[in-house]
Amino acid sequence: MRRGLPAGMRTTPRLALRPFHRRDAEALVESVCSSLPELSRWLPWPHPRYGRSDALRFIRDSQTAWEEGRAHDFALRSHTDGVTHLGNISVWPTSRREQAGEVGYWVRSDHTGQGIATEAAARVLQVAFEEIGLHRVVLRVAVGNRASERVAEKLGFVREGLLRKEVLVAGTWLDHSLWSLLDEEFRRQRAGYAERGWLVGRA
Ligand SMILES: CC(C)(COP(=O)(O)OP(=O)(O)OC[C@H]1O[C@@H](n2cnc3c(N)ncnc32)[C@H](O)[C@@H]1OP(=O)(O)O)[C@@H](O)C(=O)NCCC(=O)NCCS
């Protein structure tokens, strides 16, 4: 399993995925604040006063985590609009011995329903399996979050079961379903991802 992941940009047909810089703070705050009702419904960290200091702390932690190989957070931009922050997507190794990792994402609310999460996740799975060398990647989805379940289904994740009261969101413990994708499953589906326009290259 690879430790030092290059910090360059990764691309998909419509998107650029790149590590965070300090200068992303304002665009990140704007994106989080404009998406607060949907984000705070499913995720533990967004709050109504999310501001520049929260974004700068996230970016600083993200840069350290990348250097230490603990997590790889990508900012999402479109090729046509390099300014608007479309969302975040991350992959983090959870066990070096088991070559296991996890993926997580969010997309700003005024850009959902356009396939952005699926396209970005396809590219991050490529990072997970082909660059980091993971053997198994999981995704945890809050029960009731159909949009995120659809992303998992479209990418060919297999639903494994239920994690009871897994994450505390706004004072309530939410059950999550656990989904996984194995390296051989990714390799089998990779050409299909490209055919569906989620990845550039070898179809
Ligand atoms: C979940 C999320 C990332 C999806 O982003 P997105 O860019 O809209 O995802 P995609 O467009 O790639 O796919 C969404 C799919 O869900 C479907 N969908 C969306 N809302 C739905 C709903 N209420 N019921 C059923 N299907 C729904 C869409 O139609 C689409 O499926 P399709 O391609 O078969 O039509 C986004 O809604 C989000 O950020 N939500 C808040 C944070 C969050 O939940 N993060 C994930 C935590 S696991």
The ligand as a Gaussian input file, in Angstrom:
#p B3LYP/6-31G(d) Opt

LIG

0 1
 C      -25.813000      12.653000      -1.373000
 C      -25.230000      13.690000      -2.327000
 C      -23.716000      13.711000      -2.187000
 C      -25.615000      13.292000      -3.773000
 O      -24.970000      14.188000      -4.646000
 P      -25.422000      14.293000      -6.199000
 O      -24.327000      14.987000      -6.923000
 O      -26.781000      14.839000      -6.294000
 O      -25.454000      12.742000      -6.596000
 P      -25.721000      12.149000      -8.066000
 O      -26.408000      13.179000      -8.900000
 O      -24.455000      11.560000      -8.541000
 O      -26.731000      10.956000      -7.750000
 C      -27.854000      11.163000      -6.915000
 C      -28.906000      10.109000      -7.221000
 O      -29.879000      10.095000      -6.178000
 C      -31.155000      10.319000      -6.730000
 N      -31.929000      11.020000      -5.712000
 C      -31.706000      12.242000      -5.197000
 N      -32.601000      12.504000      -4.231000
 C      -33.387000      11.411000      -4.146000
 C      -34.497000      11.065000      -3.337000
 N      -34.982000      11.895000      -2.419000
 N      -35.074000       9.848000      -3.511000
 C      -34.597000       8.992000      -4.432000
 N      -33.533000       9.253000      -5.239000
 C      -32.955000      10.456000      -5.077000
 C      -30.898000      11.097000      -7.984000
 O      -31.995000      11.023000      -8.870000
 C      -29.664000      10.361000      -8.496000
 O      -29.987000       9.083000      -8.992000
 P      -30.144000       8.780000     -10.569000
 O      -28.857000       9.157000     -11.226000
 O      -30.457000       7.335000     -10.619000
 O      -31.295000       9.655000     -11.050000
 C      -25.812000      15.114000      -2.030000
 O      -27.206000      15.053000      -2.076000
 C      -25.365000      15.659000      -0.679000
 O      -24.294000      16.232000      -0.571000
 N      -26.202000      15.465000       0.365000
 C      -25.888000      15.989000       1.695000
 C      -24.639000      15.373000       2.312000
 C      -24.655000      13.875000       2.213000
 O      -25.672000      13.234000       2.347000
 N      -23.464000      13.296000       1.967000
 C      -23.322000      11.862000       1.831000
 C      -23.116000      11.236000       3.146000
 S      -22.984000       9.460000       2.960000

